[in-house]
Amino acid sequence: MTAAANGAGAELHRLVGERLGERDQRYTASRRQIIDAFAVLARPVTLPELLTRAKGLAQSSAYRNLAVLEEAGAVRRLLHGADHAHYELAEDLTEHHHHLICVECGLIRDITLGSTLERSLDNALDGVASAEGFTPTHHAIDIYGRCADCVPGPPA
């Protein structure tokens, strides 16, 4: 890991530790291991995928720790009708993004829109919200469809 990556990792751990501390929770070795796995994988993952990456972490412990990390605002749970919930680092700890979600296999892929498109979207959504007397704080867009592996190919 480079010095820059170590610095970013140290900042991530500091922020997660602060969030846990605000809720009178400790930043245990298991929770640190989960955050490290999310940082390395850098995409939404299921609990089985997380357990594969975080060797030695018991499933029951992982569930409890994910719930605590979610409550602290360090982890976000994505529920999209797949067999397993997906989890990712909270967006304010990474970067603003949206998701492509495969309705066949449950794959969730992060996508980042260009700044011009994102500003345009913000303006349009702010306009719609304002017309309804609503003050938005943020937005999330999920696009549902079929991934490349699940799209039927041409008949042979």
The 8 nearest C-alpha neighbors of each residue, nearest first, counted from 0:
[[1, 4, 5, 2, 3, 8, 6, 39],
 [2, 0, 4, 3, 5, 6, 7, 8],
 [1, 3, 5, 4, 6, 0, 7, 8],
 [4, 2, 6, 1, 5, 7, 0, 8],
 [5, 3, 7, 1, 6, 2, 8, 0],
 [6, 4, 2, 8, 3, 7, 9, 1],
 [7, 5, 3, 9, 4, 8, 2, 10],
 [8, 6, 4, 10, 9, 5, 11, 3],
 [7, 9, 5, 11, 6, 10, 4, 12],
 [8, 10, 6, 12, 7, 11, 5, 13],
 [9, 11, 13, 7, 8, 12, 14, 6],
 [12, 10, 8, 14, 13, 9, 7, 15],
 [11, 13, 15, 9, 10, 14, 16, 8],
 [12, 14, 10, 16, 11, 15, 9, 17],
 [15, 13, 17, 11, 16, 12, 10, 18],
 [14, 16, 12, 18, 17, 13, 73, 11],
 [15, 17, 13, 19, 14, 18, 26, 12],
 [18, 16, 20, 14, 15, 19, 21, 13],
 [19, 17, 15, 21, 20, 71, 16, 14],
 [18, 20, 24, 16, 22, 21, 17, 71],
 [19, 21, 23, 17, 22, 24, 18, 16],
 [22, 20, 18, 19, 23, 17, 24, 71],
 [23, 21, 20, 19, 24, 71, 18, 70],
 [24, 22, 20, 21, 19, 25, 18, 17],
 [25, 23, 19, 20, 22, 26, 21, 67],
 [26, 24, 27, 19, 20, 23, 16, 30],
 [25, 27, 16, 30, 19, 31, 24, 28],
 [26, 28, 30, 29, 25, 31, 32, 24],
 [27, 29, 31, 30, 32, 26, 33, 25],
 [30, 28, 32, 27, 31, 33, 56, 64],
 [31, 29, 33, 27, 32, 28, 26, 64],
 [30, 32, 28, 34, 29, 33, 35, 27],
 [31, 33, 29, 35, 30, 34, 28, 36],
 [34, 32, 30, 36, 35, 31, 29, 37],
 [35, 33, 31, 37, 36, 32, 38, 30],
 [34, 36, 32, 38, 33, 37, 31, 39],
 [35, 37, 33, 39, 34, 38, 40, 52],
 [38, 36, 34, 40, 35, 39, 41, 33],
 [37, 39, 35, 41, 36, 40, 34, 88],
 [40, 38, 36, 37, 41, 35, 42, 34],
 [39, 41, 37, 42, 38, 36, 44, 43],
 [42, 40, 38, 39, 37, 43, 87, 88],
 [43, 41, 40, 44, 87, 109, 108, 37],
 [42, 44, 87, 86, 85, 107, 45, 108],
 [45, 43, 85, 86, 48, 42, 49, 87],
 [46, 44, 85, 48, 47, 84, 83, 49],
 [45, 47, 49, 48, 50, 44, 85, 83],
 [48, 46, 50, 49, 45, 51, 44, 58],
 [49, 47, 51, 45, 46, 50, 44, 52],
 [48, 50, 46, 52, 51, 47, 53, 45],
 [49, 51, 53, 47, 52, 48, 46, 54],
 [52, 50, 48, 49, 53, 54, 47, 46],
 [51, 53, 49, 50, 54, 36, 48, 40],
 [54, 52, 50, 51, 56, 49, 36, 32],
 [55, 53, 56, 52, 51, 50, 57, 49],
 [54, 56, 57, 53, 50, 51, 29, 52],
 [55, 57, 54, 53, 50, 58, 61, 60],
 [56, 58, 60, 59, 61, 55, 50, 54],
 [57, 59, 61, 60, 62, 56, 50, 46],
 [60, 58, 62, 61, 57, 63, 56, 64],
 [59, 61, 63, 57, 58, 62, 64, 56],
 [60, 62, 58, 64, 59, 63, 65, 57],
 [63, 61, 65, 59, 60, 64, 66, 58],
 [64, 62, 60, 66, 61, 65, 67, 59],
 [63, 65, 67, 61, 66, 62, 60, 68],
 [66, 64, 68, 62, 67, 63, 69, 61],
 [65, 67, 69, 63, 64, 68, 70, 62],
 [68, 66, 70, 64, 69, 65, 71, 63],
 [69, 67, 65, 71, 73, 70, 74, 66],
 [68, 70, 74, 66, 72, 71, 67, 73],
 [69, 71, 67, 72, 68, 66, 73, 74],
 [72, 70, 68, 69, 18, 19, 73, 67],
 [73, 71, 69, 70, 74, 68, 89, 18],
 [72, 74, 89, 68, 71, 69, 15, 88],
 [75, 73, 88, 69, 89, 68, 87, 72],
 [74, 76, 89, 87, 86, 69, 88, 77],
 [75, 77, 86, 85, 78, 84, 74, 87],
 [78, 76, 85, 84, 86, 79, 75, 87],
 [79, 77, 84, 80, 76, 85, 81, 83],
 [80, 78, 81, 77, 84, 105, 100, 85],
 [79, 81, 78, 82, 105, 84, 83, 102],
 [82, 80, 105, 83, 79, 84, 78, 104],
 [81, 83, 80, 84, 105, 104, 79, 45],
 [84, 82, 81, 45, 85, 46, 80, 78],
 [85, 83, 78, 77, 45, 86, 76, 81],
 [84, 86, 45, 44, 77, 43, 76, 83],
 [87, 85, 76, 43, 44, 75, 77, 45],
 [88, 86, 43, 75, 74, 89, 42, 37],
 [87, 89, 74, 73, 75, 90, 37, 92],
 [90, 88, 74, 73, 75, 92, 91, 87],
 [89, 91, 93, 92, 94, 95, 88, 96],
 [90, 92, 93, 89, 94, 95, 88, 73],
 [93, 91, 90, 89, 88, 94, 11, 73],
 [92, 94, 90, 91, 89, 88, 95, 11],
 [95, 93, 90, 91, 96, 92, 111, 89],
 [94, 96, 90, 93, 111, 91, 97, 139],
 [97, 95, 111, 110, 94, 109, 98, 112],
 [96, 98, 140, 110, 109, 141, 139, 111],
 [99, 97, 109, 141, 108, 110, 100, 142],
 [98, 100, 142, 108, 107, 141, 143, 109],
 [101, 99, 107, 143, 106, 142, 98, 102],
 [102, 100, 145, 105, 144, 106, 146, 103],
 [101, 103, 144, 105, 145, 104, 100, 143],
 [104, 102, 101, 105, 145, 149, 146, 144],
 [103, 105, 106, 101, 102, 149, 81, 145],
 [104, 106, 81, 101, 102, 103, 107, 100],
 [107, 105, 101, 104, 100, 108, 146, 102],
 [108, 106, 100, 99, 98, 105, 43, 101],
 [107, 109, 99, 98, 110, 106, 100, 42],
 [110, 108, 98, 97, 96, 99, 42, 107],
 [111, 109, 97, 96, 98, 108, 112, 99],
 [112, 110, 96, 97, 113, 109, 95, 98],
 [111, 113, 117, 116, 114, 110, 96, 97],
 [112, 114, 116, 115, 117, 111, 118, 110],
 [113, 115, 117, 116, 118, 112, 119, 111],
 [116, 114, 118, 117, 113, 119, 112, 120],
 [115, 117, 119, 113, 118, 114, 120, 112],
 [116, 118, 114, 120, 119, 115, 112, 113],
 [119, 117, 121, 115, 120, 116, 114, 122],
 [120, 118, 116, 122, 117, 121, 115, 123],
 [119, 121, 117, 123, 118, 122, 124, 116],
 [120, 122, 118, 124, 119, 123, 125, 117],
 [123, 121, 125, 119, 120, 124, 126, 118],
 [122, 124, 120, 126, 125, 121, 119, 127],
 [123, 125, 127, 121, 126, 122, 120, 128],
 [126, 124, 128, 122, 123, 127, 121, 129],
 [127, 125, 129, 123, 124, 128, 122, 130],
 [128, 126, 124, 130, 125, 129, 123, 131],
 [127, 129, 133, 125, 131, 126, 130, 124],
 [128, 130, 132, 126, 131, 133, 127, 125],
 [129, 131, 127, 128, 132, 126, 133, 125],
 [132, 130, 128, 129, 133, 127, 126, 134],
 [133, 131, 129, 130, 128, 134, 127, 135],
 [132, 134, 128, 129, 131, 135, 130, 127],
 [135, 133, 128, 129, 136, 132, 125, 131],
 [136, 134, 137, 133, 128, 125, 138, 124],
 [135, 137, 134, 138, 125, 133, 121, 128],
 [138, 136, 135, 139, 121, 134, 95, 124],
 [137, 139, 140, 136, 135, 121, 124, 97],
 [140, 138, 97, 141, 137, 96, 98, 95],
 [139, 141, 97, 142, 98, 138, 96, 99],
 [140, 142, 98, 97, 99, 143, 139, 100],
 [141, 143, 99, 100, 98, 140, 144, 97],
 [144, 142, 100, 101, 99, 102, 141, 145],
 [143, 145, 101, 102, 100, 142, 146, 99],
 [144, 146, 101, 149, 150, 102, 103, 147],
 [145, 147, 149, 101, 148, 150, 144, 106],
 [146, 148, 150, 149, 145, 151, 101, 152],
 [147, 149, 146, 150, 145, 151, 104, 152],
 [150, 148, 146, 147, 145, 151, 103, 104],
 [151, 149, 147, 145, 148, 152, 146, 103],
 [152, 150, 149, 153, 148, 154, 147, 145],
 [151, 153, 150, 154, 155, 149, 148, 147],
 [152, 154, 155, 151, 150, 149, 147, 148],
 [155, 153, 152, 151, 150, 149, 148, 147],
 [154, 153, 152, 151, 150, 149, 148, 147]]
